[in-house]
Amino acid sequence: LMKAICLESERLILKPLSLSFLSKEYVNWMNDTEVNEFLSSGGDYSLHKLKVFLSEVEKNEILFWAVIIKHSGKHIGNIKIDPVEIKHGICEYGIMMGDKTEWGKGFAKESSKLVIEFCFKSLNLRKMNLGVIESNKRAVKLYEKLNFIVEGKLINHVSSNGQFVNVLRMALFNQNYVVK
């Protein structure tokens, strides 16, 4: 029903995430405390664990993309839309920019715009949701730039750096949503 397809922008190509992206670099991202500081996954990763994860992604046909820099072919992160609830026209967004040397160059915004457009135009989804740790200022700023609004706040919701922290629930509405 729903399959990730290749998406392209000026500087990036988004390819469906698969086993072909298994690499030591990817494992390193997952174990990098700066990269996974605000992620629900990460830490104690190995090539084997990543291989198992990627084969699951491949098998389950989740909307999951590898973010690749066009001119170099370098895999720098991932974007996921999962779960998707067709009945309600909603989906959940998540992003990880693993390659820290590429941080701050607008790649998260550029790749997110491609995925948002795909979900809203091609899939005609009505609303995209996400959860972000309130203190993750860089992410919150990105989502605000992408026009996500804060819908609610979950107090002391998840554990981060040994303490319980708030999670903002943010949403983006498809302005061109067509009722089928």
Helices and strands as residue ranges (DSSP letters): E 7-8, E 12-16, G 19-21, H 24-31, H 33-36, H 47-60, E 63-69, E 75-85, E 90-97, G 100-102, H 107-117, I 118-122, E 127-133, H 137-145, E 149-160, E 163-173
